[in-house]
Amino acid sequence: MAYAGSSCIYGKRVRGVIDERAPPRPFNDYEQSKLNAEGVVRDAAAASGMEYVILRPAVVYGPRDERLRKLFNGVAKGRFPLFGKGEGRRHMVYVPDVAEAFLLACTEPAAAGQELIIAGPEAVPLRDMLQTLAQLVNRRRCGPRFPLKPMLKLAAVTEDVCHHFGVRPPIYRRRMDFYLNDAAFDCRRAQRVLGWTPKVDLREGLANTLRTYDTAQATSVWHSWAGVATQAVAAAEIIGTGSQLVT
C-alpha cells in the first residue's frame, strides 16, 4: 500500500533542511494524527504481510486549491499584508508532481518499506513567494507591510477577548502561524528510490494555478490530473502487487 502522509510531522519551524532522518515534531492534533496513522500502516502491513510505502508531501498546491484562493484574491487587490520580514521558507509541491510520485511508489519495488519526502524544486522565503504572486497579477507588491511582534500580541488579545464574548475573532494566533512557519525539505531519497524529480517550479505552478481560477477549463484540467492518481492505483493492480493508494 502507498500511504499519503505529510511532511508536517516534522514541525512548522525547523532550521536547516529536513530529510527523512529528522525527528518528528508534530505541532497540532492533525499533524499528530498523520504521524499516528503511519504507525497504523506499519502495523497493518506487518500483520498482513503486505508491502507499504509512506510518502510525505510538502505543501501541495495547484488549480482549484481553495486554500490558495483567498491568498490570490488578496494579492490581486494589493491587500494581502506581510507581517515581519517574510524570511520563513515555504516549500511547496505541484499536484501533478505529487501524483507522479505516487504512481512510481505503487510500481517501484525498491520503494517497499520506505518513507519518502516529496517536495518541489526549491524552498523560497515567504516574501519572495508573495512577490512572485504580485508580479503574476501585475501588482508592485502583495499589500501593506507591518511589524510582526505587535501583530502577534494583537492577535492574542483579539482572540481572547472574542472568545470571552462568544464572537469569532477576525485575527487569531493560528492565523499568524502563516508568518512564522519556516521549513525546507530534502527529497533526494525519493529521487534516488523512485527515479522521480519535481518538474514544476513555484513560479510556473502559481501561474498555472492562477490561470485556472474561475475559468471553464478548471474542472477539466483538475480531472485530468486526478486521472493520473487513478492510473497509479490501476497500474499497481495490473502488475499484481496488491498495492493500493491510501489517503
C-alpha positions as CSV (number, residue, x, y, z in Angstrom):
1,M,0.0,0.0,0.0
2,A,1.0,3.6,-0.6
3,Y,0.0,5.9,2.3
4,A,-0.3,9.7,1.9
5,G,1.4,11.0,4.9
6,S,2.6,14.6,5.3
7,S,5.9,16.5,5.8
8,C,4.0,18.5,8.5
9,I,5.0,15.8,11.1
10,Y,8.5,17.4,11.2
11,G,7.1,20.7,12.6
12,K,6.4,24.2,11.3
13,R,9.6,26.0,12.3
14,V,12.7,23.9,11.7
15,R,16.2,25.2,11.0
16,G,18.3,23.8,8.2
17,V,17.0,21.3,5.6
18,I,14.7,18.4,6.7
19,D,15.2,14.9,5.4
20,E,13.7,11.6,6.5
21,R,16.1,11.2,9.4
22,A,14.8,14.3,11.2
23,P,12.8,13.6,14.4
24,P,9.0,14.1,14.1
25,R,7.8,17.2,15.9
26,P,4.1,17.5,15.3
27,F,2.7,20.9,16.1
28,N,-1.0,20.2,16.5
29,D,-3.6,17.4,16.6
30,Y,-3.8,17.0,12.8
31,E,0.0,16.6,12.5
32,Q,0.0,14.1,15.4
33,S,-2.8,12.1,13.7
34,K,-0.7,11.9,10.5
35,L,2.2,10.6,12.5
36,N,0.0,8.1,14.4
37,A,-1.5,6.9,11.1
38,E,2.0,5.9,9.8
39,G,2.3,3.6,12.8
40,V,-1.1,2.0,11.9
41,V,0.1,1.5,8.4
42,R,3.3,-0.2,9.5
43,D,1.4,-2.5,12.0
44,A,-1.2,-3.4,9.4
45,A,1.4,-4.2,6.8
46,A,3.3,-6.4,9.3
47,A,0.2,-8.3,10.3
48,S,-0.9,-8.9,6.7
49,G,2.5,-9.4,5.0
50,M,1.7,-6.5,2.7
51,E,4.3,-4.2,1.4
52,Y,3.9,-0.5,2.1
53,V,5.5,2.9,1.3
54,I,4.9,6.2,3.0
55,L,5.1,9.4,1.1
56,R,5.3,12.7,2.9
57,P,4.4,15.5,0.6
58,A,5.3,19.1,1.4
59,V,2.6,21.8,0.9
60,V,0.6,20.6,-2.1
61,Y,-0.9,23.2,-4.4
62,G,-2.4,23.5,-7.8
63,P,-5.5,24.6,-9.8
64,R,-8.8,24.8,-7.8
65,D,-6.9,24.8,-4.5
66,E,-9.4,26.7,-2.3
67,R,-6.8,27.3,0.4
68,L,-4.9,29.5,-2.0
69,R,-7.8,31.3,-3.5
70,K,-8.0,33.9,-0.7
71,L,-4.3,34.4,-1.0
72,F,-4.5,35.0,-4.7
73,N,-7.5,37.3,-4.3
74,G,-5.8,39.4,-1.6
75,V,-2.6,39.8,-3.6
76,A,-4.6,40.6,-6.8
77,K,-6.3,43.5,-4.9
78,G,-3.0,44.6,-3.3
79,R,-4.4,43.9,0.1
80,F,-2.6,40.9,1.4
81,P,-0.5,42.0,4.4
82,L,3.1,40.9,5.1
83,F,3.8,40.9,8.8
84,G,7.5,41.0,9.5
85,K,10.4,40.3,7.1
86,G,8.8,37.2,5.5
87,E,12.0,35.2,5.9
88,G,10.3,31.9,6.7
89,R,10.8,29.4,3.9
90,R,7.9,27.8,2.0
91,H,8.5,24.5,0.3
92,M,5.5,23.7,-2.0
93,V,5.0,20.9,-4.5
94,Y,2.8,21.0,-7.5
95,V,-0.1,18.5,-7.6
96,P,0.9,16.6,-10.9
97,D,4.4,16.1,-9.4
98,V,2.8,14.5,-6.4
99,A,0.6,12.3,-8.5
100,E,3.6,11.1,-10.5
101,A,5.4,10.3,-7.2
102,F,2.5,8.1,-6.0
103,L,2.4,6.3,-9.4
104,L,6.0,5.5,-9.1
105,A,5.7,4.5,-5.5
106,C,3.0,2.0,-6.3
107,T,5.0,0.4,-9.1
108,E,8.7,0.6,-8.0
109,P,9.7,-2.5,-5.9
110,A,12.6,-0.5,-4.3
111,A,10.0,1.7,-2.6
112,A,8.7,-1.0,-0.3
113,G,9.2,-0.1,3.4
114,Q,10.4,3.4,2.6
115,E,9.4,6.8,4.0
116,L,9.9,9.4,1.3
117,I,9.6,13.2,1.4
118,I,8.0,14.7,-1.7
119,A,8.8,18.4,-2.3
120,G,9.1,20.9,-5.1
121,P,12.3,22.0,-6.7
122,E,13.2,24.6,-4.1
123,A,12.1,26.4,-0.9
124,V,11.6,30.1,-1.1
125,P,11.1,32.8,1.6
126,L,7.5,33.9,2.1
127,R,8.3,37.4,0.9
128,D,9.6,36.0,-2.4
129,M,6.5,33.8,-2.9
130,L,4.2,36.8,-2.3
131,Q,6.3,39.0,-4.6
132,T,6.0,36.3,-7.3
133,L,2.3,36.3,-6.9
134,A,2.2,40.1,-7.1
135,Q,4.1,40.0,-10.4
136,L,1.8,37.4,-11.8
137,V,-1.3,39.7,-11.1
138,N,0.6,42.8,-12.2
139,R,0.9,44.3,-8.8
140,R,4.0,46.1,-7.5
141,R,3.6,44.3,-4.1
142,C,1.2,42.0,-2.4
143,G,-0.1,44.6,0.1
144,P,0.9,46.6,3.1
145,R,3.7,45.6,5.4
146,F,3.6,45.7,9.2
147,P,6.0,44.7,12.1
148,L,5.3,41.2,13.2
149,K,5.7,41.3,17.0
150,P,2.9,43.9,17.6
151,M,0.6,41.9,15.4
152,L,1.3,38.7,17.3
153,K,0.3,40.4,20.5
154,L,-2.8,42.0,18.9
155,A,-3.9,38.5,17.6
156,A,-3.6,37.0,21.0
157,V,-5.6,39.8,22.7
158,T,-8.2,39.8,20.0
159,E,-8.7,36.0,20.2
160,D,-9.0,36.0,24.0
161,V,-11.5,38.9,24.0
162,C,-13.6,37.5,21.2
163,H,-13.6,34.1,22.9
164,H,-14.9,35.7,26.1
165,F,-17.9,37.3,24.3
166,G,-18.5,34.2,22.1
167,V,-17.6,36.1,18.9
168,R,-15.4,34.7,16.0
169,P,-12.1,36.7,16.1
170,P,-11.1,38.4,12.8
171,I,-7.5,37.6,13.7
172,Y,-6.1,34.9,16.0
173,R,-2.9,33.1,17.0
174,R,-3.2,30.2,14.5
175,R,-3.7,32.6,11.6
176,M,-0.4,34.3,12.5
177,D,1.4,30.9,12.2
178,F,1.4,31.6,8.4
179,Y,4.0,34.3,9.0
180,L,6.1,32.2,11.5
181,N,6.4,28.9,9.6
182,D,9.8,28.0,8.2
183,A,10.7,24.7,6.7
184,A,12.7,23.3,3.7
185,F,12.9,19.7,2.6
186,D,15.5,17.3,1.1
187,C,13.7,14.9,-1.3
188,R,16.8,13.2,-2.7
189,R,15.8,9.8,-1.2
190,A,12.6,9.9,-3.3
191,Q,14.6,10.9,-6.3
192,R,17.0,8.0,-5.8
193,V,14.5,5.3,-4.9
194,L,11.7,6.3,-7.4
195,G,13.7,7.9,-10.1
196,W,11.4,10.9,-9.5
197,T,12.1,14.6,-9.9
198,P,9.7,17.5,-9.4
199,K,9.2,19.2,-12.8
200,V,7.3,22.4,-12.0
201,D,8.9,25.2,-10.1
202,L,6.9,27.6,-7.9
203,R,6.5,30.4,-10.4
204,E,5.2,28.2,-13.2
205,G,3.0,26.4,-10.7
206,L,1.5,29.6,-9.3
207,A,0.9,30.9,-12.8
208,N,-0.9,27.7,-13.8
209,T,-3.0,27.9,-10.7
210,L,-3.9,31.5,-11.3
211,R,-5.0,30.8,-14.9
212,T,-7.4,28.1,-13.9
213,Y,-9.2,30.0,-11.1
214,D,-12.7,31.0,-12.2
215,T,-12.3,29.6,-15.7
216,A,-14.4,27.0,-17.5
217,Q,-11.4,24.8,-18.1
218,A,-10.5,24.4,-14.4
219,T,-12.7,21.4,-13.9
220,S,-11.3,19.5,-16.9
221,V,-7.7,20.3,-16.0
222,W,-8.2,19.1,-12.5
223,H,-9.9,15.9,-13.6
224,S,-7.1,15.1,-16.0
225,W,-4.6,15.3,-13.1
226,A,-6.9,13.4,-10.8
227,G,-6.8,10.7,-13.5
228,V,-3.0,10.4,-13.0
229,A,-3.6,9.4,-9.4
230,T,-6.2,6.9,-10.5
231,Q,-3.7,5.4,-13.0
232,A,-1.3,4.9,-10.2
233,V,-3.8,2.7,-8.4
234,A,-4.7,0.9,-11.6
235,A,-1.1,0.3,-12.5
236,A,-0.4,-1.3,-9.2
237,E,-3.4,-3.6,-9.5
238,I,-2.4,-4.6,-13.1
239,I,1.1,-5.7,-12.1
240,G,-0.4,-7.8,-9.3
241,T,1.4,-6.3,-6.4
242,G,-1.7,-5.8,-4.3
243,S,-0.7,-2.2,-3.8
244,Q,-3.3,0.4,-3.1
245,L,-3.4,4.1,-2.6
246,V,-4.4,5.1,1.0
247,T,-5.2,8.7,1.9
